[in-house]
Amino acid sequence: MAVKNPYNGYSPKERDAKYKVLKKLIASGELLQAKGPCDLCNDPEVSVEYHDEDYSLPYLWTKPALLCLCRYCHRSKLHRRFNNPGNWYSFLAHIRRGGYASDLKNKDIDKEVKSLQVAQKNNVNFKLKSIRPYNNVVGSEWFASIRMDIESLQDPKARPRK
């Protein structure tokens, strides 16, 4: 699978190069397959895949450069945050109330998160009900400081390491 898009100021070529090394390391057993819980929603029961935030040389194979994310968090939320910031922020609020991505399969929970998104858009106060304890410090998570502007995809200043 060739990488087609820039991310965090890294070109598709740079991203693809690290991806190829990652695949070789997994195949040789030098790096284990991604395993949970998801580093975004914290769901311990979902299968996860690797996500890179840092494609600089020398490659880093540990957090926060290399993360394990469930497919939903990775593909439906993290990489789509630029197109719909409100959706991203309401999803983070769901995560911070102890919600998992898989909880959104529940129609009532999904409806509540959508109601939050509408309330945020209209500057109306709305609080999600707690689902389970959230064990991270809000604002200190790896995803709390990622850039939200679409320009960061190609901006070399978006790179975690300078």
C-alpha positions as a Markdown table, in Angstrom:
| # | Residue | x | y | z |
|---|---|---|---|---|
| 1 | Met | 0.0 | 0.0 | 0.0 |
| 2 | Ala | 1.6 | 3.3 | -1.1 |
| 3 | Val | 0.9 | 6.3 | 1.0 |
| 4 | Lys | -0.8 | 9.0 | -1.1 |
| 5 | Asn | -1.1 | 12.0 | 1.2 |
| 6 | Pro | 1.2 | 14.3 | 3.2 |
| 7 | Tyr | 0.8 | 14.4 | 7.0 |
| 8 | Asn | 2.5 | 16.6 | 9.7 |
| 9 | Gly | 4.6 | 18.2 | 7.0 |
| 10 | Tyr | 5.9 | 14.8 | 5.7 |
| 11 | Ser | 5.6 | 14.0 | 2.1 |
| 12 | Pro | 3.9 | 10.8 | 0.9 |
| 13 | Lys | 7.4 | 9.6 | -0.1 |
| 14 | Glu | 8.7 | 10.1 | 3.5 |
| 15 | Arg | 5.6 | 8.4 | 5.0 |
| 16 | Asp | 5.8 | 5.5 | 2.6 |
| 17 | Ala | 9.5 | 4.9 | 3.4 |
| 18 | Lys | 8.8 | 4.6 | 7.1 |
| 19 | Tyr | 5.7 | 2.4 | 6.4 |
| 20 | Lys | 7.9 | 0.0 | 4.4 |
| 21 | Val | 10.4 | -0.3 | 7.2 |
| 22 | Leu | 7.6 | -0.8 | 9.7 |
| 23 | Lys | 6.2 | -3.7 | 7.6 |
| 24 | Lys | 9.7 | -5.3 | 7.4 |
| 25 | Leu | 10.2 | -5.0 | 11.2 |
| 26 | Ile | 6.9 | -6.6 | 11.9 |
| 27 | Ala | 7.6 | -9.4 | 9.4 |
| 28 | Ser | 11.0 | -10.1 | 10.9 |
| 29 | Gly | 9.6 | -10.1 | 14.5 |
| 30 | Glu | 11.7 | -7.1 | 15.5 |
| 31 | Leu | 8.5 | -5.1 | 16.1 |
| 32 | Leu | 5.3 | -6.7 | 17.4 |
| 33 | Gln | 2.0 | -6.3 | 15.7 |
| 34 | Ala | 0.0 | -3.3 | 17.0 |
| 35 | Lys | -1.9 | -4.2 | 20.2 |
| 36 | Gly | -4.5 | -2.4 | 22.2 |
| 37 | Pro | -5.9 | -0.6 | 23.9 |
| 38 | Cys | -6.5 | 2.1 | 21.4 |
| 39 | Asp | -4.2 | 5.1 | 22.2 |
| 40 | Leu | -7.1 | 7.5 | 21.4 |
| 41 | Cys | -10.3 | 6.0 | 22.8 |
| 42 | Asn | -8.7 | 3.6 | 25.2 |
| 43 | Asp | -10.9 | 0.7 | 24.2 |
| 44 | Pro | -9.1 | -2.5 | 25.4 |
| 45 | Glu | -11.3 | -4.8 | 23.3 |
| 46 | Val | -10.7 | -3.5 | 19.7 |
| 47 | Ser | -8.1 | -4.5 | 17.2 |
| 48 | Val | -5.7 | -1.7 | 16.5 |
| 49 | Glu | -3.3 | -0.6 | 13.7 |
| 50 | Tyr | -0.3 | 1.6 | 13.8 |
| 51 | His | -0.5 | 5.3 | 13.3 |
| 52 | Asp | 2.6 | 7.5 | 12.9 |
| 53 | Glu | 2.9 | 11.1 | 14.0 |
| 54 | Asp | 6.6 | 11.3 | 13.2 |
| 55 | Tyr | 8.3 | 10.2 | 10.0 |
| 56 | Ser | 11.7 | 11.8 | 10.8 |
| 57 | Leu | 15.0 | 9.9 | 10.6 |
| 58 | Pro | 16.1 | 8.2 | 12.7 |
| 59 | Tyr | 12.7 | 6.5 | 12.9 |
| 60 | Leu | 11.1 | 6.2 | 16.3 |
| 61 | Trp | 9.1 | 3.1 | 17.1 |
| 62 | Thr | 7.6 | 4.1 | 20.4 |
| 63 | Lys | 4.9 | 6.5 | 21.7 |
| 64 | Pro | 4.2 | 9.3 | 20.9 |
| 65 | Ala | 5.8 | 8.9 | 17.4 |
| 66 | Leu | 4.1 | 5.5 | 16.8 |
| 67 | Leu | 0.7 | 4.9 | 18.2 |
| 68 | Cys | -1.9 | 2.0 | 18.2 |
| 69 | Leu | -5.3 | 3.2 | 17.1 |
| 70 | Cys | -8.5 | 1.4 | 16.4 |
| 71 | Arg | -9.6 | 1.7 | 12.8 |
| 72 | Tyr | -12.5 | 4.0 | 13.7 |
| 73 | Cys | -10.3 | 6.5 | 15.7 |
| 74 | His | -7.6 | 6.3 | 13.1 |
| 75 | Arg | -9.4 | 6.6 | 9.8 |
| 76 | Ser | -12.8 | 8.1 | 10.7 |
| 77 | Lys | -11.7 | 10.6 | 13.3 |
| 78 | Leu | -8.0 | 11.5 | 13.4 |
| 79 | His | -7.4 | 11.8 | 9.7 |
| 80 | Arg | -10.7 | 13.4 | 9.1 |
| 81 | Arg | -10.4 | 16.1 | 11.8 |
| 82 | Phe | -9.5 | 18.8 | 9.3 |
| 83 | Asn | -12.8 | 18.4 | 7.3 |
| 84 | Asn | -15.1 | 18.6 | 10.3 |
| 85 | Pro | -13.4 | 20.1 | 13.5 |
| 86 | Gly | -16.8 | 20.1 | 15.3 |
| 87 | Asn | -17.0 | 16.3 | 14.9 |
| 88 | Trp | -13.5 | 15.9 | 16.2 |
| 89 | Tyr | -14.0 | 18.1 | 19.2 |
| 90 | Ser | -17.3 | 16.3 | 20.2 |
| 91 | Phe | -15.6 | 13.0 | 19.7 |
| 92 | Leu | -12.8 | 14.1 | 22.1 |
| 93 | Ala | -15.4 | 15.1 | 24.6 |
| 94 | His | -16.9 | 11.6 | 24.3 |
| 95 | Ile | -13.5 | 10.1 | 24.9 |
| 96 | Arg | -12.9 | 12.3 | 27.9 |
| 97 | Arg | -16.2 | 11.2 | 29.5 |
| 98 | Gly | -14.9 | 7.6 | 29.3 |
| 99 | Gly | -16.4 | 6.7 | 26.0 |
| 100 | Tyr | -15.0 | 4.3 | 23.5 |
| 101 | Ala | -15.4 | 4.6 | 19.7 |
| 102 | Ser | -17.3 | 1.4 | 19.8 |
| 103 | Asp | -19.8 | 3.0 | 22.2 |
| 104 | Leu | -21.0 | 5.1 | 19.3 |
| 105 | Lys | -22.8 | 2.0 | 17.9 |
| 106 | Asn | -25.3 | 2.6 | 20.6 |
| 107 | Lys | -27.9 | 4.9 | 19.1 |
| 108 | Asp | -28.5 | 6.8 | 22.3 |
| 109 | Ile | -24.8 | 7.5 | 22.9 |
| 110 | Asp | -24.3 | 8.5 | 19.2 |
| 111 | Lys | -27.3 | 10.8 | 19.4 |
| 112 | Glu | -26.0 | 12.4 | 22.6 |
| 113 | Val | -22.6 | 13.1 | 20.9 |
| 114 | Lys | -24.3 | 14.6 | 17.9 |
| 115 | Ser | -26.4 | 16.8 | 20.2 |
| 116 | Leu | -23.1 | 18.0 | 21.8 |
| 117 | Gln | -21.7 | 18.9 | 18.3 |
| 118 | Val | -24.8 | 20.9 | 17.5 |
| 119 | Ala | -24.7 | 22.6 | 20.9 |
| 120 | Gln | -21.0 | 23.5 | 20.5 |
| 121 | Lys | -21.7 | 24.9 | 17.0 |
| 122 | Asn | -24.5 | 27.1 | 18.5 |
| 123 | Asn | -22.4 | 28.1 | 21.6 |
| 124 | Val | -25.0 | 26.4 | 23.8 |
| 125 | Asn | -23.9 | 24.6 | 27.0 |
| 126 | Phe | -24.3 | 20.8 | 26.9 |
| 127 | Lys | -22.7 | 18.2 | 29.0 |
| 128 | Leu | -22.2 | 14.6 | 28.1 |
| 129 | Lys | -23.1 | 11.9 | 30.7 |
| 130 | Ser | -20.1 | 10.0 | 32.1 |
| 131 | Ile | -19.7 | 6.5 | 30.8 |
| 132 | Arg | -16.7 | 5.3 | 32.7 |
| 133 | Pro | -13.7 | 6.8 | 34.4 |
| 134 | Tyr | -11.2 | 8.7 | 32.3 |
| 135 | Asn | -7.7 | 8.2 | 33.6 |
| 136 | Asn | -5.8 | 10.8 | 31.6 |
| 137 | Val | -5.3 | 14.4 | 32.4 |
| 138 | Val | -7.4 | 16.4 | 30.0 |
| 139 | Gly | -5.2 | 18.6 | 27.8 |
| 140 | Ser | -2.0 | 16.5 | 28.4 |
| 141 | Glu | -3.0 | 13.7 | 26.0 |
| 142 | Trp | -0.9 | 13.3 | 22.8 |
| 143 | Phe | -3.9 | 14.3 | 20.7 |
| 144 | Ala | -4.6 | 17.5 | 22.7 |
| 145 | Ser | -1.8 | 19.5 | 20.9 |
| 146 | Ile | -2.0 | 18.2 | 17.4 |
| 147 | Arg | -2.7 | 20.9 | 14.8 |
| 148 | Met | -6.1 | 21.3 | 13.4 |
| 149 | Asp | -5.3 | 23.4 | 10.3 |
| 150 | Ile | -5.3 | 21.7 | 6.9 |
| 151 | Glu | -2.1 | 23.5 | 6.1 |
| 152 | Ser | -0.3 | 21.3 | 8.7 |
| 153 | Leu | -0.5 | 18.4 | 6.4 |
| 154 | Gln | 2.2 | 19.9 | 4.2 |
| 155 | Asp | 3.8 | 22.4 | 6.6 |
| 156 | Pro | 7.3 | 21.3 | 7.7 |
| 157 | Lys | 6.8 | 23.2 | 11.0 |
| 158 | Ala | 4.1 | 20.7 | 11.9 |
| 159 | Arg | 6.8 | 18.0 | 12.3 |
| 160 | Pro | 7.1 | 16.8 | 15.9 |
| 161 | Arg | 10.9 | 16.9 | 15.7 |
| 162 | Lys | 12.6 | 19.8 | 14.1 |
